[in-house]
Amino acid sequence: MVRSTRRRAAVSAAFVLVGMSLTACGPAPWAGGAAGTSAPPSPTRTAAVAPQPVPNDLSSGSTERSLQAGAVAAAANYWSTLSMDQWTPTALKPISLSMTTTVTPDDGKQVGLQRVSMIAVPANPTETFPPLAAQVDQSSQTAGYPVLAPYSYSQTFNIGEVPQAATHVTLQFTYEFLVQTTPTSAEYAKQTTTDTLRVAIAGDAAAAPEG
């Protein structure tokens, strides 16, 4: 009887040890969540894309161009008396130009500037807006304005209001010259050339939302 009692006690102790071992295999109470659950992914940041600067032919205050119209070589200088930070959509934006020419061969023929026109076309990187009304300077002289050096031509055009969404304005110039066919002739040949400027439009402070 004593041996049988000892055997039952040993078996009971073995069951207790097995139960303790199985209990120890579970997850620790401080390990949050069920076993095998992964942590939520950390949010990713998207870098903001900075706006690209708008090319500006008048960024230095003025620009010079060399133009060719047949035998006529023209040197054109453009500038504005209004600072670039004031070229807002609603401002009256002046663009001035001066020009002098030479002719090849330089044998005494006269050169005149018969007509100058300027068309302003506002735009932004994704949209081109309707052009503003053309501005024209037409000479009343038969041979045009004398522009053969040392004579020169100068004029100022004004760009009016453009859409608030415009980031720049393209200025399209057309020059029509009259070139004397011979030094003693009363006949003139017409020569035409064009030029294009891009000028940035500054943000209009009046249109900015109040903070």
QUISUL-V225341 format. One record per residue. N is the residue number from 0. RES is the residue in one small letter. PHI is phi in whole degrees, 0 to 359 (NA if undefined). PSI is psi in whole degrees, -180 to 180 (NA if undefined). BURIAL is b if it has 9 or more other C-alpha atoms within 8 Angstrom, else e. Layout:
# QUISUL-V225341
n=N res=RES phi=PHI psi=PSI burial=BURIAL
n=N res=RES phi=PHI psi=PSI burial=BURIAL
This chain:
# QUISUL-V225341
n=0 res=m phi=NA psi=-39 burial=e
n=1 res=v phi=295 psi=-41 burial=e
n=2 res=r phi=295 psi=-39 burial=e
n=3 res=s phi=294 psi=-39 burial=e
n=4 res=t phi=295 psi=-41 burial=e
n=5 res=r phi=296 psi=-37 burial=e
n=6 res=r phi=294 psi=-43 burial=e
n=7 res=r phi=296 psi=-36 burial=e
n=8 res=a phi=294 psi=-39 burial=e
n=9 res=a phi=293 psi=-41 burial=e
n=10 res=v phi=296 psi=-43 burial=e
n=11 res=s phi=298 psi=-41 burial=e
n=12 res=a phi=295 psi=-37 burial=e
n=13 res=a phi=295 psi=-42 burial=e
n=14 res=f phi=298 psi=-39 burial=e
n=15 res=v phi=296 psi=-42 burial=e
n=16 res=l phi=294 psi=-41 burial=e
n=17 res=v phi=297 psi=-42 burial=e
n=18 res=g phi=298 psi=-40 burial=e
n=19 res=m phi=294 psi=-38 burial=e
n=20 res=s phi=294 psi=-42 burial=e
n=21 res=l phi=295 psi=-38 burial=e
n=22 res=t phi=295 psi=-36 burial=e
n=23 res=a phi=290 psi=-18 burial=e
n=24 res=c phi=279 psi=-9 burial=e
n=25 res=g phi=286 psi=168 burial=e
n=26 res=p phi=293 psi=151 burial=e
n=27 res=a phi=292 psi=143 burial=e
n=28 res=p phi=299 psi=-25 burial=e
n=29 res=w phi=274 psi=-6 burial=e
n=30 res=a phi=278 psi=105 burial=e
n=31 res=g phi=293 psi=144 burial=e
n=32 res=g phi=81 psi=169 burial=e
n=33 res=a phi=285 psi=156 burial=e
n=34 res=a phi=298 psi=138 burial=e
n=35 res=g phi=90 psi=-5 burial=e
n=36 res=t phi=278 psi=125 burial=e
n=37 res=s phi=274 psi=155 burial=e
n=38 res=a phi=289 psi=147 burial=e
n=39 res=p phi=297 psi=145 burial=e
n=40 res=p phi=294 psi=144 burial=e
n=41 res=s phi=285 psi=143 burial=e
n=42 res=p phi=295 psi=146 burial=e
n=43 res=t phi=259 psi=149 burial=e
n=44 res=r phi=260 psi=137 burial=e
n=45 res=t phi=257 psi=122 burial=e
n=46 res=a phi=291 psi=135 burial=e
n=47 res=a phi=286 psi=139 burial=e
n=48 res=v phi=270 psi=119 burial=e
n=49 res=a phi=286 psi=139 burial=e
n=50 res=p phi=296 psi=141 burial=e
n=51 res=q phi=284 psi=141 burial=e
n=52 res=p phi=296 psi=147 burial=e
n=53 res=v phi=272 psi=127 burial=e
n=54 res=p phi=302 psi=140 burial=e
n=55 res=n phi=220 psi=112 burial=e
n=56 res=d phi=290 psi=-15 burial=b
n=57 res=l phi=250 psi=21 burial=b
n=58 res=s phi=299 psi=-28 burial=e
n=59 res=s phi=267 psi=2 burial=e
n=60 res=g phi=106 psi=-28 burial=b
n=61 res=s phi=200 psi=168 burial=b
n=62 res=t phi=210 psi=150 burial=b
n=63 res=e phi=243 psi=144 burial=e
n=64 res=r phi=227 psi=146 burial=e
n=65 res=s phi=251 psi=122 burial=e
n=66 res=l phi=241 psi=154 burial=b
n=67 res=q phi=230 psi=132 burial=b
n=68 res=a phi=224 psi=89 burial=b
n=69 res=g phi=64 psi=-123 burial=e
n=70 res=a phi=279 psi=-3 burial=e
n=71 res=v phi=262 psi=127 burial=b
n=72 res=a phi=251 psi=125 burial=b
n=73 res=a phi=244 psi=138 burial=b
n=74 res=a phi=251 psi=115 burial=b
n=75 res=a phi=248 psi=137 burial=b
n=76 res=n phi=238 psi=130 burial=b
n=77 res=y phi=240 psi=144 burial=b
n=78 res=w phi=200 psi=172 burial=b
n=79 res=s phi=226 psi=139 burial=b
n=80 res=t phi=279 psi=-7 burial=e
n=81 res=l phi=260 psi=127 burial=e
n=82 res=s phi=298 psi=152 burial=e
n=83 res=m phi=298 psi=-30 burial=b
n=84 res=d phi=287 psi=-8 burial=e
n=85 res=q phi=258 psi=3 burial=e
n=86 res=w phi=279 psi=68 burial=b
n=87 res=t phi=271 psi=166 burial=b
n=88 res=p phi=303 psi=-36 burial=b
n=89 res=t phi=267 psi=-11 burial=e
n=90 res=a phi=286 psi=156 burial=b
n=91 res=l phi=273 psi=115 burial=b
n=92 res=k phi=251 psi=106 burial=b
n=93 res=p phi=278 psi=141 burial=b
n=94 res=i phi=233 psi=121 burial=b
n=95 res=s phi=253 psi=153 burial=b
n=96 res=l phi=215 psi=152 burial=b
n=97 res=s phi=225 psi=150 burial=b
n=98 res=m phi=211 psi=142 burial=b
n=99 res=t phi=223 psi=157 burial=b
n=100 res=t phi=226 psi=162 burial=b
n=101 res=t phi=229 psi=162 burial=b
n=102 res=v phi=228 psi=145 burial=b
n=103 res=t phi=236 psi=125 burial=e
n=104 res=p phi=283 psi=152 burial=e
n=105 res=d phi=272 psi=79 burial=e
n=106 res=d phi=246 psi=19 burial=e
n=107 res=g phi=105 psi=-3 burial=e
n=108 res=k phi=292 psi=146 burial=b
n=109 res=q phi=265 psi=151 burial=b
n=110 res=v phi=234 psi=130 burial=b
n=111 res=g phi=234 psi=151 burial=b
n=112 res=l phi=260 psi=108 burial=b
n=113 res=q phi=279 psi=-38 burial=b
n=114 res=r phi=205 psi=139 burial=b
n=115 res=v phi=231 psi=133 burial=b
n=116 res=s phi=229 psi=150 burial=b
n=117 res=m phi=224 psi=128 burial=b
n=118 res=i phi=239 psi=128 burial=b
n=119 res=a phi=258 psi=128 burial=b
n=120 res=v phi=239 psi=106 burial=b
n=121 res=p phi=284 psi=151 burial=b
n=122 res=a phi=197 psi=171 burial=b
n=123 res=n phi=222 psi=-180 burial=b
n=124 res=p phi=300 psi=-20 burial=e
n=125 res=t phi=241 psi=-5 burial=e
n=126 res=e phi=210 psi=140 burial=e
n=127 res=t phi=248 psi=126 burial=e
n=128 res=f phi=269 psi=165 burial=b
n=129 res=p phi=302 psi=142 burial=e
n=130 res=p phi=292 psi=152 burial=e
n=131 res=l phi=285 psi=165 burial=e
n=132 res=a phi=300 psi=139 burial=e
n=133 res=a phi=296 psi=143 burial=e
n=134 res=q phi=247 psi=133 burial=e
n=135 res=v phi=230 psi=138 burial=e
n=136 res=d phi=242 psi=107 burial=e
n=137 res=q phi=253 psi=125 burial=e
n=138 res=s phi=287 psi=140 burial=b
n=139 res=s phi=269 psi=-4 burial=e
n=140 res=q phi=276 psi=143 burial=e
n=141 res=t phi=302 psi=-42 burial=e
n=142 res=a phi=265 psi=6 burial=b
n=143 res=g phi=82 psi=177 burial=b
n=144 res=y phi=292 psi=131 burial=b
n=145 res=p phi=292 psi=124 burial=b
n=146 res=v phi=232 psi=4 burial=b
n=147 res=l phi=285 psi=128 burial=b
n=148 res=a phi=310 psi=135 burial=e
n=149 res=p phi=270 psi=5 burial=e
n=150 res=y phi=284 psi=156 burial=e
n=151 res=s phi=213 psi=165 burial=b
n=152 res=y phi=240 psi=142 burial=b
n=153 res=s phi=217 psi=149 burial=e
n=154 res=q phi=199 psi=157 burial=e
n=155 res=t phi=232 psi=127 burial=e
n=156 res=f phi=250 psi=157 burial=b
n=157 res=n phi=238 psi=130 burial=e
n=158 res=i phi=263 psi=122 burial=b
n=159 res=g phi=277 psi=-155 burial=b
n=160 res=e phi=292 psi=139 burial=e
n=161 res=v phi=237 psi=164 burial=e
n=162 res=p phi=302 psi=147 burial=e
n=163 res=q phi=299 psi=-28 burial=e
n=164 res=a phi=280 psi=-7 burial=e
n=165 res=a phi=288 psi=136 burial=b
n=166 res=t phi=253 psi=-14 burial=b
n=167 res=h phi=201 psi=167 burial=b
n=168 res=v phi=228 psi=133 burial=b
n=169 res=t phi=262 psi=125 burial=b
n=170 res=l phi=256 psi=118 burial=b
n=171 res=q phi=254 psi=114 burial=b
n=172 res=f phi=255 psi=140 burial=b
n=173 res=t phi=233 psi=128 burial=b
n=174 res=y phi=242 psi=129 burial=b
n=175 res=e phi=243 psi=117 burial=b
n=176 res=f phi=255 psi=154 burial=b
n=177 res=l phi=243 psi=124 burial=b
n=178 res=v phi=244 psi=125 burial=b
n=179 res=q phi=298 psi=132 burial=b
n=180 res=t phi=292 psi=-38 burial=b
n=181 res=t phi=220 psi=160 burial=e
n=182 res=p phi=302 psi=-23 burial=b
n=183 res=t phi=248 psi=5 burial=e
n=184 res=s phi=276 psi=152 burial=e
n=185 res=a phi=265 psi=4 burial=e
n=186 res=e phi=258 psi=147 burial=e
n=187 res=y phi=230 psi=145 burial=b
n=188 res=a phi=257 psi=141 burial=e
n=189 res=k phi=267 psi=132 burial=e
n=190 res=q phi=231 psi=137 burial=b
n=191 res=t phi=233 psi=142 burial=b
n=192 res=t phi=217 psi=161 burial=b
n=193 res=t phi=230 psi=162 burial=b
n=194 res=d phi=210 psi=153 burial=e
n=195 res=t phi=225 psi=134 burial=e
n=196 res=l phi=239 psi=146 burial=e
n=197 res=r phi=243 psi=127 burial=b
n=198 res=v phi=235 psi=132 burial=b
n=199 res=a phi=288 psi=147 burial=b
n=200 res=i phi=258 psi=126 burial=b
n=201 res=a phi=280 psi=155 burial=b
n=202 res=g phi=297 psi=139 burial=e
n=203 res=d phi=274 psi=113 burial=b
n=204 res=a phi=300 psi=-31 burial=e
n=205 res=a phi=292 psi=-24 burial=e
n=206 res=a phi=268 psi=-6 burial=e
n=207 res=a phi=287 psi=141 burial=e
n=208 res=p phi=292 psi=147 burial=e
n=209 res=e phi=286 psi=139 burial=e
n=210 res=g phi=274 psi=NA burial=e
